[in-house]
């Protein structure tokens, strides 16, 4: 994506026939959401891989650039400093407290994926859950 300031655009466009639709200029919130890094965690990283794929498709449809990966619980520690949110499979609810402690060091929210969303491979629902959780985090952090 090419970014150009309105001032620079106005300096280069002296032609009165140029029309600019300012409603399509991304807001700061849109630009932030483009950088979403989501990590899904399950026992072996396989079942969550299907859900990650559906979430990437949903993000693309909504024009959100999102990096969505799925890994096993044992392989996530190195990724924590680089993610925006950790989502864990419902069958790993028992590990929530330990995972939350690890994520708190990096100010990364942790959410348990609802069973129906996980079983239904609901990528759109999961993406919405991520957006809502990250907005809530921003509100809390002020």
C-alpha positions in Angstrom: 0.0 0.0 0.0 1.3 3.4 -0.9 0.7 6.2 1.7 0.7 9.8 0.7 -0.3 12.8 2.8 -3.2 15.0 1.7 -0.8 18.0 1.5 1.5 16.2 -0.9 -1.4 15.0 -3.0 -2.8 18.5 -3.2 0.7 19.9 -4.3 0.9 17.3 -7.1 -2.7 17.5 -8.3 -3.2 21.0 -9.8 -5.8 19.7 -12.1 -9.4 20.5 -11.1 -10.7 17.3 -12.6 -9.1 15.2 -9.9 -11.7 13.7 -7.6 -10.7 12.2 -4.2 -13.1 10.1 -2.2 -12.0 10.9 1.3 -14.5 8.3 2.7 -12.1 5.6 1.6 -9.1 6.9 3.3 -8.3 4.4 6.1 -8.6 5.7 9.7 -6.0 5.3 12.3 -8.1 2.4 13.7 -8.1 0.7 10.3 -4.4 1.1 9.9 -3.9 -0.5 13.4 -6.1 -3.4 12.6 -4.2 -4.1 9.4 -1.3 -5.2 11.6 -3.2 -7.9 13.5 -1.1 -11.0 14.5 -3.2 -13.8 15.8 -2.0 -17.1 17.2 -4.2 -20.1 17.7 -3.1 -22.8 20.1 -4.3 -26.3 20.5 -2.9 -29.6 21.6 -1.0 -30.5 18.4 -1.7 -27.4 16.3 -3.5 -29.4 13.6 -7.2 -28.8 14.4 -6.6 -25.1 15.0 -4.9 -25.0 11.6 -8.2 -25.4 9.8 -9.8 -22.6 11.9 -6.7 -20.4 11.2 -7.3 -20.9 7.5 -10.9 -19.9 7.8 -9.9 -16.8 9.8 -7.4 -15.7 7.1 -10.2 -16.0 4.5 -12.5 -14.0 6.6 -9.9 -11.3 7.2 -9.2 -11.1 3.5 -12.9 -10.7 2.7 -13.1 -7.8 5.2 -9.9 -6.1 3.9 -8.0 -6.8 7.1 -4.4 -7.9 6.7 -4.0 -10.5 9.4 -1.3 -13.0 10.1 -3.1 -16.0 11.6 -1.0 -19.0 12.7 -1.8 -22.2 14.5 0.7 -24.0 16.7 0.8 -26.6 19.5 0.8 -25.4 23.1 4.4 -26.5 23.4 5.6 -24.3 20.5 4.2 -20.9 21.2 6.6 -19.3 23.7 8.9 -17.7 21.1 5.9 -16.2 19.3 4.4 -14.4 22.3 6.4 -11.1 21.9 5.2 -10.8 18.3 1.5 -11.5 18.5 -1.5 -9.3 19.3 -3.7 -12.0 20.7 -3.6 -15.7 21.7 -6.6 -17.9 21.2 -6.7 -21.3 22.8 -8.8 -24.2 21.8 -11.7 -25.1 24.2 -10.1 -28.4 25.1 -7.1 -26.5 26.5 -9.2 -24.4 28.9 -7.3 -26.2 31.7 -4.1 -24.4 30.6 -5.6 -20.9 30.5 -4.0 -19.7 33.7 -0.5 -20.8 32.7 -0.9 -19.4 29.2 -2.2 -16.1 30.6 0.8 -15.8 32.9 3.1 -16.2 29.9 1.1 -13.7 27.8 0.8 -11.1 30.5 4.6 -10.5 30.3 4.0 -9.2 26.8 0.6 -7.6 27.4 -1.0 -10.1 25.1 -4.7 -11.0 25.7 -5.7 -14.6 25.9 -9.1 -15.9 25.0 -10.6 -19.4 25.0 -12.3 -20.1 21.6 -16.0 -20.9 22.2 -16.7 -24.6 21.5 -19.3 -23.9 18.8 -17.0 -21.5 17.0 -14.1 -24.0 17.2 -16.2 -27.0 16.1 -17.9 -25.0 13.3 -14.6 -23.6 12.0 -16.2 -20.2 12.2 -13.4 -18.0 10.9 -15.6 -14.9 10.6 -16.8 -15.3 14.2 -13.2 -15.8 15.4 -12.0 -12.7 13.6 -14.8 -10.7 15.2 -13.9 -12.1 18.6 -10.3 -11.0 18.0 -11.3 -7.5 17.0 -13.6 -7.1 20.0 -11.0 -8.4 22.4 -8.3 -6.1 21.0 -10.6 -3.1 21.1 -11.4 -3.9 24.7 -7.7 -4.1 25.5 -7.1 -0.7 23.9 -10.0 0.8 26.0 -8.6 -0.6 29.2 -5.1 0.5 28.4 -6.4 4.0 27.5 
